[in-house]
Amino acid sequence: MGVATYREHLAATRREIREVTAAEAEQMLGAETRPVLVDVRERDEYEQGYIPGAVHIPRGNLESRIENAVSDRDATVILYCAAGNRSAFAAKTLHELGYTDVVSLAGGFSNWKQNGHEWKLPQTLTPQQQERYSRHTLIPEVGEAGQLRLLESKVLLIGAGGLGSPAALYLAAAGVGTIGIIDSDVVDRSNLQRQILHTEDRIGMAKVDSAEIAMSALNPDITIVKYTERLTSENVLDVITGYDVIVDGTDNFPTRYLLNDASLVANIPVVHGSIYQFEGSVTVYAPRVGPCYRCQYPEPPPPELAPSCAEGGVLGVLPGVVGTLQATEAVKLLLGVGDPLIGRQLRYDALAMEFVELKMHRDPNCPVCSKDPEQIEFIDYEQFCAAPVRAVAPVIQKAVA
């Protein structure tokens, strides 16, 4: 028996699989339960145009990456290449891997375009970006599409201090396209023990300017928006509106409560972090999805029971751990991957080197998030925090289980 030629092998493969025309594929893609569309061409082909909604997995990577793109082996999958040959072989491969409903687009992308169906030119990373973010694009949950999403995203940092420093550097390195920073303070020598954005030669400089120098040196790809001011009830919505995620690195209760209320109005998730001496915590407040800050802490403590790091101290490396965790949660939220810390508070004890997770729940009678957004009114938290309260919250407040 002779060895089959390529054409014979292709013909035999096509007899074993199902092919659909461009018109049939378009009808399938318009169905209520949309199939998964997979483009198996090489990168240079994909950059010349693609079918909207397609997941790009080059034929050579199909076996190793398909499970991350299509976990359900009974899902309908449409494969396409340039002319329909590689996708036919790919369809046979997926059948062998246990996928039960796989079809190949006859004539491929060329036939799709010739028949007047919709196609687009993709946004792609530049060669320099491909090199810079190569360790991201290798991760199936990120890939090039995820990196492009990060480059289009906007994150606001509240504070350029202990928590803001590692968060800023890692978000900049990750390629978050626009990073806003609000901080009215200047660099002081006492900051340098933990605030790694700043350096000795920038003492006296506005922290937002110092942060811009450090972040731009790390990644010139990104845009940095600076706010040399404090958050107030007058400016808070103007500052936060338009951002996808807020990273809260503030060290005072008035700003935390104001930010909580404003984020509910603007519908922006907040990655909250706090530190004190050897302890820290991280959680995510997602409006209308999980609890808000005031579900757990309805009233702030009086000032005498809430010392700042300047009064009580903080281990220099502690904000590095907590701020990095905040950056991690922010990236997960932007990519829409993993299980964010919504309804969960991760507490870290550096002395014991121990992480403990606390469950948190929405309070149906919460003074803020139980209201419609238009009913939320901002108050003067500076006065509120100084006023007597019915219950005293500890400095590192414990979540309501």
Buried (B, 14 or more C-beta within 10 A) or exposed (E): EEEEEEEEEBEEBBEEBEBBBBEBBBEBBEEEEEBBBBBBBBEEBBBEBBBEEBBBBBBEEBBEBBEEBBEEBEBBBBBBBBBBBBBBBBBBBBBEEEBEBBBBBBBBBBBBBEEEBEBEEBEEBEEEBBEBBEEBBEEBEBBBEBBBBBBEBBBBBBBBBBBBBBBBBBBBBBBBBBBBBBBEBBBEEEBBEBBBBBBEEBBEBBBBBBBBBBBBEBBEBBEBBBBBEBBBBEBBEEBBEEBBBBBBBBBBBBBBBBBBBBBBBBEBBBBBBBBBBBBBBBBBBBBEEBBBBBBBBBBBBBEEEBEBBEEEEBBEEBBBBBBBBBBBBBBBBBBEBEEBBBBBBBBBEBEEEEEEEBEBEBBEEBBBBBBEBEEBEBEEBBEBBEEEBEEEBEBBBEBBE
